[in-house]
Amino acid sequence: MSLRTQSLTDLEIVVVDDGSTDNTLEVIRAHAAQDRRITVLTPTPMRSAAGARNAGLRATRGRYIALLDGDDIALPHRLERTVRVLDDTGAEVAFADFSKFRMREVRGVQVRDDEPGYLSSKGFTRDARRYLDPVSNGVYRCRPAFVGFMLSQSIALNVPTVVISRRALERQPTWFDRRLVGGEDLDLFYRLASAELMVYIDEVLTHVRMHPTSLTATHAERCSADAIEVRLTQLRRLAEFISPEEKERAKTMVSRSLFSLAYDRWTKGRNRDARHAFIASWNIAPTSEAALGFVKTFFPREKLIAVAHAYRRSVLGRRSIDTEVLTHDT
């Protein structure tokens, strides 16, 4: 448990077991028996990230609250570094860079493959430079317009890197929305970004585990649909506070996400559901791709693929004959 080895020792660790079916609860209780800072919660299983996180938030008493999913790893100085930045800047929310990792088995031994810092590799500070004010030592203060960047380019915040002041949370009417399977974190982060002073720490402070049994992997479509709805809701709410350019980019992003959702449904033979998503994509930002996708939903995918293959063979065959004739004549 990476929280037990934090250099900041004055902390409480609230662990929520949301109905695990393996030996997780046994392991947690063993840690709690060794460390009085740990509180174990076993509420009626809610089977949702939002419900489990809210249960943990209600049990906390500290001035700052950090989030960490059970399969992620906080570097030893994560909390000390972040709390110091919050205290120095007077900000209410802080987030940092993170790296992804995967575990694989090599000759019976588990090997960890680490990727570089995600935000730094994507050029976050470059792309968001007009939304960030350098403070010192890799710390940036986010301007009030930063929520426009989040809506139109990148959300940037990742749950295991975020630390929030209790005051900021208490000013929110709701925390994580339990109606959402996915996107409940985005929903809260958009609301916080539009209401509170935020800072970014340009440093990897958390390692995020990627695996095929994660919530986003096992409920990919629902998570995608919820995230799209969150973006649309926040775009409507914040439309008057962001620039026309940001608004258009945000609409384009939502339209593309809806197109991807529609295409995925079409590949699974769910033509009617795909049709609705293609229409929604077109209504937000009309594109020829959405129009063509909509037309495709009226035909079996297998038949369209067969026609496309036949056309390619025909075209390639004619080109081959033309080439032979040209060569012969020459």
SULSULZI-V659803 format. One record per residue. N is the residue number from 1. RES is the residue in one small letter. SS is DSSP state (h for helix, s for strand, l for the rest). NEAR is the number of other C-alpha atoms within 12 Angstrom. Layout:
# SULSULZI-V659803
N,RES,SS,NEAR
N,RES,SS,NEAR
This chain:
# SULSULZI-V659803
1,m,l,26
2,s,h,25
3,l,h,34
4,r,h,29
5,t,h,21
6,q,l,23
7,s,l,19
8,l,l,22
9,t,l,19
10,d,l,19
11,l,l,26
12,e,l,28
13,i,s,34
14,v,s,37
15,v,s,37
16,v,s,38
17,d,l,33
18,d,l,28
19,g,l,20
20,s,l,22
21,t,l,11
22,d,l,11
23,n,l,12
24,t,h,21
25,l,h,22
26,e,h,16
27,v,h,18
28,i,h,27
29,r,h,24
30,a,h,17
31,h,h,23
32,a,h,22
33,a,h,14
34,q,h,14
35,d,l,21
36,r,l,18
37,r,l,23
38,i,s,27
39,t,s,26
40,v,s,29
41,l,s,28
42,t,l,23
43,p,l,21
44,t,l,15
45,p,l,18
46,m,l,21
47,r,l,21
48,s,l,32
49,a,h,35
50,a,h,33
51,g,h,30
52,a,h,35
53,r,h,35
54,n,h,30
55,a,h,27
56,g,h,33
57,l,h,32
58,r,h,22
59,a,h,23
60,t,l,28
61,r,l,19
62,g,l,23
63,r,l,23
64,y,s,32
65,i,s,37
66,a,s,40
67,l,l,38
68,l,l,35
69,d,l,33
70,g,l,29
71,d,l,23
72,d,l,28
73,i,s,31
74,a,s,38
75,l,l,31
76,p,l,22
77,h,l,24
78,r,h,38
79,l,h,39
80,e,h,25
81,r,h,32
82,t,h,45
83,v,h,35
84,r,h,22
85,v,h,33
86,l,h,32
87,d,h,20
88,d,h,18
89,t,h,25
90,g,l,21
91,a,l,34
92,e,l,38
93,v,s,45
94,a,s,49
95,f,s,44
96,a,s,43
97,d,s,39
98,f,s,37
99,s,s,31
100,k,s,28
101,f,s,23
102,r,s,20
103,m,s,19
104,r,s,16
105,e,s,11
106,v,s,10
107,r,l,7
108,g,l,7
109,v,s,9
110,q,s,11
111,v,s,13
112,r,s,18
113,d,s,18
114,d,s,20
115,e,s,21
116,p,s,20
117,g,s,24
118,y,h,28
119,l,h,31
120,s,h,24
121,s,h,19
122,k,l,18
123,g,l,17
124,f,h,29
125,t,h,30
126,r,h,15
127,d,h,20
128,a,l,30
129,r,h,19
130,r,h,19
131,y,h,25
132,l,s,28
133,d,s,25
134,p,s,21
135,v,s,21
136,s,s,15
137,n,l,13
138,g,l,22
139,v,s,29
140,y,s,34
141,r,s,38
142,c,s,37
143,r,l,27
144,p,l,24
145,a,l,31
146,f,h,41
147,v,h,43
148,g,h,39
149,f,h,38
150,m,h,38
151,l,h,44
152,s,h,34
153,q,l,27
154,s,l,27
155,i,l,30
156,a,l,41
157,l,l,38
158,n,l,36
159,v,h,39
160,p,h,37
161,t,h,42
162,v,l,40
163,v,s,42
164,i,s,42
165,s,s,32
166,r,h,24
167,r,h,21
168,a,h,30
169,l,h,31
170,e,h,19
171,r,l,17
172,q,l,23
173,p,l,12
174,t,l,23
175,w,l,33
176,f,l,34
177,d,l,28
178,r,l,24
179,r,l,24
180,l,l,28
181,v,l,34
182,g,l,34
183,g,l,39
184,e,h,37
185,d,h,37
186,l,h,38
187,d,h,39
188,l,h,40
189,f,h,40
190,y,h,40
191,r,h,36
192,l,h,40
193,a,h,40
194,s,l,32
195,a,l,26
196,e,l,32
197,l,l,32
198,m,s,42
199,v,s,44
200,y,s,48
201,i,s,44
202,d,s,35
203,e,s,31
204,v,s,34
205,l,s,39
206,t,s,42
207,h,s,36
208,v,s,34
209,r,s,27
210,m,l,24
211,h,l,18
212,p,l,13
213,t,l,12
214,s,l,20
215,l,h,23
216,t,h,23
217,a,h,16
218,t,h,15
219,h,l,19
220,a,h,22
221,e,h,28
222,r,h,22
223,c,h,28
224,s,h,33
225,a,h,32
226,d,h,30
227,a,h,34
228,i,h,38
229,e,h,29
230,v,h,32
231,r,h,42
232,l,h,32
233,t,h,22
234,q,h,34
235,l,h,36
236,r,h,18
237,r,h,20
238,l,h,29
239,a,h,25
240,e,h,14
241,f,h,22
242,i,l,26
243,s,l,20
244,p,h,16
245,e,h,17
246,e,h,26
247,k,h,31
248,e,h,23
249,r,h,24
250,a,h,35
251,k,h,35
252,t,h,30
253,m,h,29
254,v,h,39
255,s,h,34
256,r,h,30
257,s,h,32
258,l,h,41
259,f,h,39
260,s,h,27
261,l,h,36
262,a,h,38
263,y,h,35
264,d,h,26
265,r,h,30
266,w,h,30
267,t,h,24
268,k,l,18
269,g,l,21
270,r,l,22
271,n,h,26
272,r,h,24
273,d,h,26
274,a,h,33
275,r,h,32
276,h,h,26
277,a,h,37
278,f,h,39
279,i,h,31
280,a,h,33
281,s,h,35
282,w,h,28
283,n,h,20
284,i,h,28
285,a,l,26
286,p,l,24
287,t,l,22
288,s,h,17
289,e,h,22
290,a,h,33
291,a,h,25
292,l,h,21
293,g,h,36
294,f,h,30
295,v,h,23
296,k,h,28
297,t,l,32
298,f,l,19
299,f,l,22
300,p,l,19
301,r,h,24
302,e,h,16
303,k,h,15
304,l,h,19
305,i,h,15
306,a,h,14
307,v,h,15
308,a,h,14
309,h,h,15
310,a,h,14
311,y,h,14
312,r,h,14
313,r,h,14
314,s,h,14
315,v,h,14
316,l,h,14
317,g,h,15
318,r,h,14
319,r,h,14
320,s,h,14
321,i,h,14
322,d,h,14
323,t,h,14
324,e,h,13
325,v,h,12
326,l,h,11
327,t,h,10
328,h,h,9
329,d,h,8
330,t,l,7
